[in-house]
Amino acid sequence: MPRRRLRDLTRNANMLPINYESWHQMPDSNKNQALDNIKKRFVLNVSDTYIKKALGKKWRDYKSTLKKEYFKKDISLEEKLRNVPLGMLRYQWEDAVRFWNSKKGEDHERVGISKRQKQKFTHTAGSKSFACVAKAEELSSGQKVGLLQLFDITHRKKNGSPMTSEAGEIMKLNDKKAEYEVIASTDSSVNLEDIDNRIITEVLGPKSQAQAEVQRLRDQMAQMQANTVEQIAQLKTEAVSREVEVQIKYEELQQQLKDEAEAKEAEQNRKCNEL
């Protein structure tokens, strides 16, 4: 997905205005215009729905950044209204500021904060999918990333501590994994590839919220593998197509040279006959 292009589009005040309370209220005509703009420039093997969701995420992130950098300043409302961000249309900015300053806007913010506080497994991957994080780690370390390791990578703060106490409990499963790996080194019946799954099921249980979070990791990694296979197949198809195209052009050129040589020979024969 062309992330820079998504960012540019979501900052286009004419195409995706910020003075709507939510992405759901954004008119379909605006969303479709942004979608068409992307599809004209890029060939993407993803659905229109996926692209619109990505646009919505970038649009919300952009509004959040504007709110934090401009609206949250300790200045008067009048100053906030006058302090229009670069590239923003004044009327859109004033609408957004007045909404954020209203009781409805404040209630909307409180609900968002409350929901975030209730999240037991806040991750640090940002806009990256867990699958992309796993792929990057595998390329960096040269080793396959397991579910527990991926969870550890995506649920720690910069200082190394777990994001939440619940995340910390899951991270303790790595100690259990070490025990299994010792057993696996002497017991051929224990499959190293299946250690993560065995630990998760044994310790967390099949229906816990933590199990659901780890299942999300598993699903994304599976999707990453499926996408990789699909991309390889597509590259092979494109390579074959290019090879065929080159061969056709080569044969056409050969035929053209042959035709020109025959025409030249025929012209020389004609001149000889005239003499």
Secondary structure in CASP SS format (residue, H / E / C, confidence):
PFRMAT SS
TARGET T0000
AUTHOR 0000-0000-0000
METHOD secondary structure of the structure
MODEL  1
M C 1.00
P C 1.00
R H 1.00
R H 1.00
R H 1.00
L H 1.00
R H 1.00
D H 1.00
L H 1.00
T H 1.00
R C 1.00
N C 1.00
A C 1.00
N C 1.00
M C 1.00
L C 1.00
P C 1.00
I C 1.00
N C 1.00
Y C 1.00
E C 1.00
S C 1.00
W H 1.00
H H 1.00
Q H 1.00
M C 1.00
P C 1.00
D H 1.00
S H 1.00
N H 1.00
K H 1.00
N H 1.00
Q H 1.00
A H 1.00
L H 1.00
D H 1.00
N H 1.00
I H 1.00
K H 1.00
K H 1.00
R H 1.00
F C 1.00
V C 1.00
L C 1.00
N C 1.00
V C 1.00
S C 1.00
D H 1.00
T H 1.00
Y H 1.00
I H 1.00
K H 1.00
K H 1.00
A H 1.00
L H 1.00
G H 1.00
K H 1.00
K H 1.00
W H 1.00
R H 1.00
D H 1.00
Y H 1.00
K H 1.00
S H 1.00
T H 1.00
L H 1.00
K H 1.00
K H 1.00
E H 1.00
Y H 1.00
F H 1.00
K C 1.00
K C 1.00
D C 1.00
I C 1.00
S C 1.00
L H 1.00
E H 1.00
E H 1.00
K H 1.00
L H 1.00
R H 1.00
N C 1.00
V C 1.00
P C 1.00
L C 1.00
G C 1.00
M C 1.00
L C 1.00
R H 1.00
Y H 1.00
Q H 1.00
W H 1.00
E H 1.00
D H 1.00
A H 1.00
V H 1.00
R H 1.00
F H 1.00
W H 1.00
N H 1.00
S C 1.00
K H 1.00
K H 1.00
G H 1.00
E H 1.00
D H 1.00
H H 1.00
E H 1.00
R H 1.00
V H 1.00
G H 1.00
I H 1.00
S H 1.00
K H 1.00
R H 1.00
Q H 1.00
K H 1.00
Q C 1.00
K C 1.00
F C 1.00
T C 1.00
H C 1.00
T C 1.00
A C 1.00
G C 1.00
S C 1.00
K C 1.00
S C 1.00
F H 1.00
A H 1.00
C H 1.00
V H 1.00
A H 1.00
K H 1.00
A H 1.00
E H 1.00
E H 1.00
L H 1.00
S H 1.00
S H 1.00
G C 1.00
Q C 1.00
K C 1.00
V C 1.00
G C 1.00
L H 1.00
L H 1.00
Q H 1.00
L H 1.00
F H 1.00
D H 1.00
I H 1.00
T H 1.00
H C 1.00
R E 1.00
K C 1.00
K C 1.00
N C 1.00
G C 1.00
S C 1.00
P E 1.00
M C 1.00
T C 1.00
S H 1.00
E H 1.00
A H 1.00
G H 1.00
E H 1.00
I H 1.00
M H 1.00
K C 1.00
L H 1.00
N H 1.00
D H 1.00
K H 1.00
K H 1.00
A H 1.00
E H 1.00
Y H 1.00
E H 1.00
V H 1.00
I H 1.00
A H 1.00
S C 1.00
T C 1.00
D C 1.00
S C 1.00
S C 1.00
V C 1.00
N C 1.00
L H 1.00
E H 1.00
D H 1.00
I H 1.00
D H 1.00
N H 1.00
R H 1.00
I H 1.00
I H 1.00
T H 1.00
E H 1.00
V H 1.00
L H 1.00
G C 1.00
P C 1.00
K C 1.00
S C 1.00
Q H 1.00
A H 1.00
Q H 1.00
A H 1.00
E H 1.00
V H 1.00
Q H 1.00
R H 1.00
L H 1.00
R H 1.00
D H 1.00
Q H 1.00
M H 1.00
A H 1.00
Q H 1.00
M H 1.00
Q H 1.00
A H 1.00
N H 1.00
T H 1.00
V H 1.00
E H 1.00
Q H 1.00
I H 1.00
A H 1.00
Q H 1.00
L H 1.00
K H 1.00
T H 1.00
E H 1.00
A H 1.00
V H 1.00
S H 1.00
R H 1.00
E H 1.00
V H 1.00
E H 1.00
V H 1.00
Q H 1.00
I H 1.00
K H 1.00
Y H 1.00
E H 1.00
E H 1.00
L H 1.00
Q H 1.00
Q H 1.00
Q H 1.00
L H 1.00
K H 1.00
D H 1.00
E H 1.00
A H 1.00
E H 1.00
A H 1.00
K H 1.00
E H 1.00
A H 1.00
E H 1.00
Q H 1.00
N H 1.00
R H 1.00
K H 1.00
C H 1.00
N H 1.00
E H 1.00
L C 1.00
END
